Amino acid sequence: MFLLKSKKGAEMSLNVIIVAAIALIVLVILVAIFTGRITIFQTGVSGAGDAELVSMKVTYGTCHPTSSQESTFTSEFSKATSDADKELARTNFAQVISNCKGSSSDKSLCEAAGCKWS
């Protein structure tokens, strides 16, 4: 009978539920904020790879790398964490460009080398 007259147990669990709900709302808001910031950061990083690709496209001729080769370069350049890794990505893609230029005398040679003719 004593337990039925006391409301402290009910109040305590109600307080815990309210605090847990508030904590959950705050957690969801923080996740939303940081997820948005990470997306902005990723956009900036991929933009750097795209800018580097544009600067390398200047050297293209009639026979040039395919879209998938360009995409691979952009991905590797964006993932690079050091200047040495970025330079390695540039060097590898410059070699692909050079291979395509070496096959630029004929469309069939260009396509046989895995490049795109335009």
C-alpha positions, 0 to 999 in steps of 0.5 A, spaced: 500 500 500 505 504 501 508 504 494 501 506 491 501 512 495 508 515 493 509 518 486 516 519 486 518 513 482 513 515 477 516 522 477 523 520 476 522 515 470 518 521 467 524 526 468 529 520 465 524 520 459 524 527 458 532 528 459 533 522 454 528 525 449 532 532 449 539 529 449 536 525 443 534 531 439 540 535 441 544 529 438 540 529 431 541 536 431 549 535 432 549 529 427 545 534 422 550 540 422 556 535 422 554 531 416 552 538 412 559 540 414 563 534 411 559 534 405 561 541 404 568 539 405 568 533 400 565 538 395 571 542 396 576 537 395 573 534 389 573 541 386 580 541 387 581 534 383 577 537 378 581 544 377 587 540 376 584 535 371 582 542 367 589 544 367 591 538 364 586 537 359 590 543 356 595 538 353 590 534 350 590 533 343 585 529 338 587 523 341 586 523 349 584 519 355 577 517 356 572 519 361 573 513 366 581 515 366 579 522 367 575 520 373 580 515 376 585 521 376 580 526 379 579 520 384 586 519 386 588 526 386 582 528 391 584 522 395 591 524 396 593 526 403 600 529 401 604 533 396 608 526 394 601 523 393 598 528 389 604 529 384 604 521 383 597 522 381 599 527 376 605 523 373 601 517 372 595 521 369 601 525 365 603 518 362 596 516 360 596 523 356 603 521 353 600 514 351 594 517 348 598 523 344 603 517 341 597 514 338 594 521 335 596 519 328 590 515 327 583 514 330 584 506 330 591 506 333 588 511 338 582 507 340 586 501 340 591 504 345 585 505 350 584 512 348 578 517 345 578 520 339 575 527 337 
